């Protein structure tokens, strides 16, 4: 459980203090690649923290169409705001992209931790605020602009995350199409047009240089 101490939720809290507070109060679960962690719309009673590996969060509508919302890598908490919602149901299905480990902290334990240490409460509020910002940006990306403008925003985000102009995207074209709410052929055409215009240069199967 070493990585949990690096989770933003516990930033600033002494490791040994935290260890004594959560000892025996949380559940650790090891996952194999492709294993489902939680199902969309199930009751969310314990905060899930990715201790190792990466989880994919996907949302499915009534017609069965899936959209990739994000990939959640260690050491991050999953949907903290939904834990305290009056309708505390998970908005996504969580699946392990690789061998992963998750830690579940019951809601009542988390409330007790926040009362014991104000830094945990402040970190939780920061986390919820950051997720609201992320979701507002994702709505803007999905609802406004052309496919190419959505791709441009996406490539800019990948460039920023990688710290260089060349990066490998973590999604397939189908996953990107699902994320943008478009068909795969339409997405492929937009990518081809961006390549022809010199906006992006393909360096590998999923590796690009963005200008």
C-alpha positions as a LaTeX table, in Angstrom:
\begin{tabular}{lrrr}
\hline
Residue & $x$ (\AA) & $y$ (\AA) & $z$ (\AA) \\
\hline
Unk1 & 0.00 & 0.00 & 0.00 \\
Unk2 & 2.93 & 2.35 & $-0.55$ \\
Unk3 & 1.42 & 4.32 & $-3.45$ \\
Unk4 & $-1.68$ & 5.33 & $-1.52$ \\
Unk5 & 0.49 & 7.71 & 0.50 \\
Unk6 & 1.18 & 9.61 & $-2.74$ \\
Unk7 & $-2.51$ & 10.00 & $-3.54$ \\
Unk8 & $-3.48$ & 13.71 & $-3.81$ \\
Unk9 & $-6.21$ & 13.04 & $-1.25$ \\
Unk10 & $-3.54$ & 12.55 & 1.44 \\
Unk11 & $-1.13$ & 15.26 & 0.33 \\
Unk12 & 0.64 & 16.83 & 3.31 \\
Unk13 & $-0.32$ & 14.07 & 5.74 \\
Unk14 & 2.54 & 12.29 & 7.48 \\
Unk15 & 2.91 & 8.72 & 6.20 \\
Unk16 & 3.10 & 7.11 & 9.61 \\
Unk17 & 0.14 & 9.13 & 10.89 \\
Unk18 & $-1.94$ & 8.11 & 7.89 \\
Unk19 & $-0.84$ & 4.50 & 8.22 \\
Unk20 & $-2.05$ & 4.36 & 11.79 \\
Unk21 & $-5.37$ & 5.98 & 10.86 \\
Unk22 & $-6.27$ & 3.65 & 7.96 \\
Unk23 & $-4.75$ & 0.43 & 9.30 \\
Unk24 & $-7.38$ & $-2.31$ & 9.01 \\
Unk25 & $-10.04$ & 0.11 & 7.77 \\
Unk26 & $-9.73$ & $-0.34$ & 4.00 \\
Unk27 & $-9.88$ & $-3.16$ & 1.46 \\
Unk28 & $-7.10$ & $-3.97$ & $-1.02$ \\
Unk29 & $-7.97$ & $-5.71$ & $-4.30$ \\
Unk30 & $-5.58$ & $-6.95$ & $-6.99$ \\
Unk31 & $-6.91$ & $-6.93$ & $-10.55$ \\
Unk32 & $-5.88$ & $-8.70$ & $-13.73$ \\
Unk33 & $-5.96$ & $-6.96$ & $-17.12$ \\
Unk34 & $-9.53$ & $-6.58$ & $-18.41$ \\
Unk35 & $-11.12$ & $-7.26$ & $-15.03$ \\
Unk36 & $-14.15$ & $-5.15$ & $-14.14$ \\
Unk37 & $-13.80$ & $-3.14$ & $-10.95$ \\
Unk38 & $-17.27$ & $-1.59$ & $-10.79$ \\
Unk39 & $-20.35$ & $-1.29$ & $-12.97$ \\
Unk40 & $-22.07$ & 1.92 & $-14.10$ \\
Unk41 & $-25.02$ & 2.85 & $-11.87$ \\
Unk42 & $-24.03$ & 0.61 & $-8.95$ \\
Unk43 & $-24.16$ & 2.14 & $-5.48$ \\
Unk44 & $-20.90$ & 3.90 & $-4.60$ \\
Unk45 & $-20.34$ & 3.32 & $-0.90$ \\
Unk46 & $-16.52$ & 3.20 & $-0.65$ \\
Unk47 & $-14.03$ & 5.53 & $-2.30$ \\
Unk48 & $-11.90$ & 3.65 & $-4.84$ \\
Unk49 & $-8.25$ & 4.70 & $-5.06$ \\
Unk50 & $-6.02$ & 3.35 & $-7.83$ \\
Unk51 & $-2.95$ & 2.20 & $-5.90$ \\
Unk52 & $-1.18$ & 0.64 & $-8.89$ \\
Unk53 & $-1.89$ & 0.49 & $-12.63$ \\
Unk54 & $-4.63$ & 2.17 & $-14.67$ \\
Unk55 & $-8.42$ & 1.90 & $-14.86$ \\
Unk56 & $-10.53$ & 2.87 & $-17.87$ \\
Unk57 & $-13.78$ & 4.70 & $-17.16$ \\
Unk58 & $-16.49$ & 4.16 & $-19.78$ \\
Unk59 & $-20.06$ & 5.39 & $-19.96$ \\
Unk60 & $-22.84$ & 3.53 & $-21.83$ \\
Unk61 & $-26.14$ & 5.06 & $-22.94$ \\
Unk62 & $-29.51$ & 3.30 & $-23.23$ \\
Unk63 & $-28.76$ & 2.30 & $-26.83$ \\
Unk64 & $-25.60$ & 0.53 & $-25.72$ \\
Unk65 & $-23.21$ & 3.08 & $-27.22$ \\
Unk66 & $-20.02$ & 3.38 & $-25.18$ \\
Unk67 & $-17.88$ & 6.45 & $-24.64$ \\
Unk68 & $-14.43$ & 6.46 & $-23.05$ \\
Unk69 & $-14.49$ & 9.15 & $-20.36$ \\
Unk70 & $-10.90$ & 8.90 & $-19.13$ \\
Unk71 & $-8.10$ & 6.61 & $-18.00$ \\
Unk72 & $-7.39$ & 6.83 & $-14.28$ \\
Unk73 & $-3.82$ & 6.02 & $-13.28$ \\
Unk74 & $-2.28$ & 5.55 & $-9.84$ \\
Unk75 & $-2.36$ & 7.15 & $-7.38$ \\
Unk76 & $-5.76$ & 8.77 & $-7.99$ \\
Unk77 & $-9.19$ & 8.51 & $-6.42$ \\
Unk78 & $-12.21$ & 7.59 & $-8.54$ \\
Unk79 & $-15.27$ & 9.87 & $-8.68$ \\
Unk80 & $-14.89$ & 11.34 & $-5.16$ \\
Unk81 & $-17.83$ & 13.73 & $-5.59$ \\
Unk82 & $-20.27$ & 10.89 & $-6.33$ \\
Unk83 & $-19.46$ & 9.25 & $-3.01$ \\
Unk84 & $-21.25$ & 12.11 & $-1.22$ \\
Unk85 & $-24.06$ & 12.64 & $-3.73$ \\
Unk86 & $-27.66$ & 12.10 & $-2.65$ \\
Unk87 & $-27.79$ & 9.68 & $-5.59$ \\
Unk88 & $-24.45$ & 8.02 & $-4.96$ \\
Unk89 & $-24.24$ & 5.78 & $-8.01$ \\
Unk90 & $-21.15$ & 5.42 & $-10.15$ \\
Unk91 & $-21.55$ & 7.22 & $-13.51$ \\
Unk92 & $-19.10$ & 4.88 & $-15.28$ \\
Unk93 & $-17.95$ & 1.29 & $-15.58$ \\
Unk94 & $-14.36$ & 0.77 & $-14.42$ \\
Unk95 & $-12.10$ & $-1.79$ & $-16.08$ \\
Unk96 & $-8.42$ & $-2.53$ & $-15.45$ \\
Unk97 & $-6.25$ & $-1.72$ & $-18.48$ \\
Unk98 & $-3.36$ & $-3.69$ & $-16.97$ \\
Unk99 & $-2.55$ & $-5.54$ & $-13.79$ \\
Unk100 & $-3.70$ & $-3.08$ & $-11.15$ \\
Unk101 & $-4.42$ & $-2.70$ & $-7.46$ \\
Unk102 & $-7.25$ & $-0.66$ & $-5.97$ \\
Unk103 & $-7.94$ & 0.32 & $-2.39$ \\
Unk104 & $-11.48$ & 0.94 & $-1.14$ \\
Unk105 & $-12.11$ & 3.23 & 1.83 \\
Unk106 & $-15.68$ & 3.11 & 3.23 \\
Unk107 & $-17.53$ & 6.43 & 3.25 \\
Unk108 & $-17.87$ & 6.49 & 7.05 \\
Unk109 & $-14.13$ & 5.91 & 7.44 \\
Unk110 & $-13.35$ & 8.71 & 4.99 \\
Unk111 & $-15.62$ & 11.08 & 6.90 \\
Unk112 & $-13.82$ & 10.16 & 10.11 \\
Unk113 & $-10.44$ & 10.79 & 8.44 \\
Unk114 & $-11.55$ & 14.24 & 7.26 \\
Unk115 & $-12.65$ & 15.11 & 10.79 \\
Unk116 & $-9.34$ & 13.90 & 12.21 \\
Unk117 & $-7.19$ & 15.88 & 9.76 \\
Unk118 & $-8.36$ & 19.08 & 8.04 \\
Unk119 & $-5.74$ & 18.59 & 5.31 \\
Unk120 & $-7.60$ & 15.51 & 4.07 \\
Unk121 & $-10.85$ & 17.52 & 3.99 \\
Unk122 & $-9.17$ & 20.33 & 2.03 \\
Unk123 & $-7.61$ & 17.84 & $-0.38$ \\
Unk124 & $-10.99$ & 16.22 & $-0.93$ \\
Unk125 & $-12.59$ & 19.59 & $-1.74$ \\
Unk126 & $-9.73$ & 20.38 & $-4.14$ \\
Unk127 & $-10.18$ & 17.02 & $-5.83$ \\
Unk128 & $-13.92$ & 17.53 & $-6.27$ \\
Unk129 & $-13.36$ & 21.02 & $-7.68$ \\
Unk130 & $-10.72$ & 19.72 & $-10.12$ \\
Unk131 & $-13.11$ & 17.00 & $-11.34$ \\
Unk132 & $-15.82$ & 19.60 & $-11.96$ \\
Unk133 & $-13.36$ & 21.55 & $-14.10$ \\
Unk134 & $-12.37$ & 18.40 & $-15.99$ \\
Unk135 & $-15.99$ & 17.48 & $-16.67$ \\
Unk136 & $-16.87$ & 20.97 & $-17.88$ \\
Unk137 & $-13.94$ & 20.81 & $-20.31$ \\
Unk138 & $-15.02$ & 17.36 & $-21.48$ \\
Unk139 & $-18.59$ & 18.61 & $-22.12$ \\
Unk140 & $-17.20$ & 21.52 & $-24.10$ \\
Unk141 & $-15.03$ & 19.16 & $-26.12$ \\
Unk142 & $-17.94$ & 16.82 & $-26.89$ \\
Unk143 & $-20.60$ & 19.39 & $-27.63$ \\
Unk144 & $-18.90$ & 22.23 & $-29.45$ \\
Unk145 & $-16.82$ & 22.57 & $-32.58$ \\
Unk146 & $-15.91$ & 20.38 & $-35.52$ \\
Unk147 & $-14.19$ & 17.01 & $-35.33$ \\
Unk148 & $-10.90$ & 18.66 & $-36.24$ \\
Unk149 & $-11.26$ & 21.27 & $-33.50$ \\
Unk150 & $-11.95$ & 18.49 & $-31.00$ \\
Unk151 & $-8.88$ & 16.63 & $-32.26$ \\
Unk152 & $-6.79$ & 19.78 & $-32.03$ \\
Unk153 & $-7.78$ & 20.22 & $-28.38$ \\
Unk154 & $-7.07$ & 16.56 & $-27.74$ \\
Unk155 & $-3.61$ & 16.69 & $-29.36$ \\
Unk156 & $-2.78$ & 19.87 & $-27.45$ \\
Unk157 & $-3.69$ & 18.08 & $-24.22$ \\
Unk158 & $-1.51$ & 15.09 & $-25.13$ \\
Unk159 & 1.38 & 17.41 & $-26.03$ \\
Unk160 & 1.04 & 19.18 & $-22.69$ \\
Unk161 & 0.91 & 15.88 & $-20.78$ \\
Unk162 & 3.97 & 14.47 & $-22.54$ \\
Unk163 & 6.02 & 17.63 & $-22.18$ \\
Unk164 & 7.17 & 17.48 & $-25.81$ \\
Unk165 & 5.82 & 17.89 & $-29.34$ \\
Unk166 & 6.01 & 14.14 & $-30.00$ \\
Unk167 & 3.77 & 11.80 & $-28.04$ \\
Unk168 & 1.96 & 8.47 & $-28.18$ \\
Unk169 & $-1.79$ & 8.70 & $-27.70$ \\
Unk170 & $-3.31$ & 6.22 & $-25.23$ \\
Unk171 & $-6.49$ & 5.59 & $-27.25$ \\
Unk172 & $-7.37$ & 3.73 & $-30.44$ \\
Unk173 & $-9.26$ & 5.52 & $-33.21$ \\
Unk174 & $-12.45$ & 3.73 & $-32.16$ \\
Unk175 & $-12.03$ & 4.85 & $-28.55$ \\
Unk176 & $-11.44$ & 8.42 & $-29.72$ \\
Unk177 & $-14.50$ & 8.25 & $-31.94$ \\
Unk178 & $-16.56$ & 7.05 & $-28.98$ \\
Unk179 & $-15.15$ & 9.84 & $-26.81$ \\
Unk180 & $-15.99$ & 12.52 & $-29.40$ \\
Unk181 & $-19.38$ & 11.03 & $-30.23$ \\
Unk182 & $-18.56$ & 10.57 & $-33.94$ \\
Unk183 & $-18.09$ & 7.62 & $-36.29$ \\
Unk184 & $-14.66$ & 6.09 & $-36.76$ \\
Unk185 & $-14.55$ & 6.82 & $-40.55$ \\
Unk186 & $-15.33$ & 10.50 & $-39.89$ \\
Unk187 & $-12.56$ & 10.63 & $-37.28$ \\
Unk188 & $-10.08$ & 8.91 & $-39.61$ \\
Unk189 & $-10.85$ & 11.44 & $-42.36$ \\
Unk190 & $-10.29$ & 14.35 & $-39.98$ \\
Unk191 & $-6.95$ & 12.91 & $-38.85$ \\
Unk192 & $-5.90$ & 12.40 & $-42.49$ \\
Unk193 & $-6.81$ & 16.01 & $-43.30$ \\
Unk194 & $-4.75$ & 17.25 & $-40.34$ \\
Unk195 & $-1.81$ & 15.18 & $-41.57$ \\
Unk196 & $-2.13$ & 16.59 & $-45.10$ \\
Unk197 & $-2.28$ & 20.12 & $-43.69$ \\
Unk198 & 0.88 & 19.49 & $-41.66$ \\
Unk199 & $-0.87$ & 20.09 & $-38.33$ \\
Unk200 & 0.21 & 16.64 & $-37.16$ \\
Unk201 & 2.92 & 14.29 & $-38.39$ \\
Unk202 & 2.54 & 10.56 & $-37.85$ \\
Unk203 & 5.68 & 9.02 & $-36.32$ \\
Unk204 & 4.29 & 5.57 & $-35.53$ \\
Unk205 & 1.05 & 3.61 & $-35.16$ \\
Unk206 & $-0.24$ & 5.97 & $-32.46$ \\
Unk207 & 2.69 & 8.35 & $-32.20$ \\
Unk208 & 2.34 & 11.91 & $-33.52$ \\
Unk209 & 4.13 & 15.20 & $-33.65$ \\
Unk210 & 1.82 & 18.16 & $-33.16$ \\
Unk211 & 2.58 & 21.64 & $-34.56$ \\
\hline
\end{tabular}
